[in-house]
Amino acid sequence: MDTIEKWASKAARKPDSKAEQLIEWLNTHIRSDNKWSNERVVIFTEYRDTMNWLLDLFEREKLLKEDRVMTIY
């Protein structure tokens, strides 16, 4: 893999500003102090690739533990 491919692969896994804000909001309102609330959130995406990207970000943030996320497409 050359340098550009490595950079592109690494960049594709990083959150953008919207995803960062979403993760911050979830950590503040839904999982504050690492304790889950009883609130539920529905997140809509237009594309399956976006859904998978968000799931990857959520997994790295430990938001997928305890079967807290369900996907429908």
C-alpha positions as CSV (number, residue, x, y, z in Angstrom):
1,M,0.0,0.0,0.0
2,D,1.5,3.3,-0.9
3,T,1.5,6.5,1.1
4,I,-1.6,8.0,-0.5
5,E,-3.7,4.8,0.1
6,K,-2.5,4.7,3.7
7,W,-3.5,8.3,4.2
8,A,-6.9,7.8,2.6
9,S,-7.6,4.7,4.6
10,K,-6.7,6.5,7.9
11,A,-8.7,9.6,6.9
12,A,-11.8,7.6,6.1
13,R,-12.0,6.3,9.6
14,K,-11.9,9.7,11.3
15,P,-15.0,11.5,12.4
16,D,-16.0,14.7,10.7
17,S,-17.3,17.7,12.7
18,K,-20.9,16.5,12.6
19,A,-20.0,13.0,13.8
20,E,-17.9,14.5,16.6
21,Q,-20.8,16.7,17.7
22,L,-23.2,13.6,17.6
23,I,-20.8,11.5,19.7
24,E,-20.4,14.4,22.1
25,W,-24.1,14.8,22.4
26,L,-24.7,11.1,22.9
27,N,-22.0,11.0,25.6
28,T,-23.5,14.0,27.3
29,H,-27.2,13.2,27.2
30,I,-27.5,9.5,26.6
31,R,-24.4,8.1,28.3
32,S,-23.3,10.6,30.8
33,D,-20.6,9.5,33.3
34,N,-20.6,6.1,31.5
35,K,-24.1,5.4,32.7
36,W,-26.8,4.9,30.1
37,S,-30.1,6.8,30.4
38,N,-33.5,5.4,29.5
39,E,-33.7,7.8,26.5
40,R,-33.6,6.5,23.0
41,V,-32.3,8.2,19.8
42,V,-33.1,7.5,16.2
43,I,-30.4,8.5,13.7
44,F,-31.3,8.5,10.0
45,T,-28.7,8.3,7.2
46,E,-29.3,8.3,3.5
47,Y,-26.6,5.9,2.6
48,R,-25.6,2.5,4.1
49,D,-21.9,3.5,3.8
50,T,-22.6,6.4,6.2
51,M,-24.4,4.1,8.6
52,N,-21.5,1.7,8.6
53,W,-19.0,4.5,9.1
54,L,-21.0,5.8,12.1
55,L,-21.2,2.3,13.5
56,D,-17.4,2.1,13.2
57,L,-17.1,5.4,15.0
58,F,-19.5,4.3,17.7
59,E,-17.7,1.1,18.2
60,R,-14.4,3.0,18.8
61,E,-16.2,5.2,21.3
62,K,-17.6,2.1,23.1
63,L,-21.2,3.1,22.2
64,L,-22.1,-0.3,20.9
65,K,-21.7,-2.2,24.1
66,E,-24.7,-3.9,25.8
67,D,-26.6,-4.2,22.5
68,R,-27.5,-0.5,22.6
69,V,-27.6,0.0,18.8
70,M,-30.0,-1.5,16.3
71,T,-29.7,-0.9,12.5
72,I,-32.4,-1.0,10.0
73,Y,-31.9,-0.4,6.3
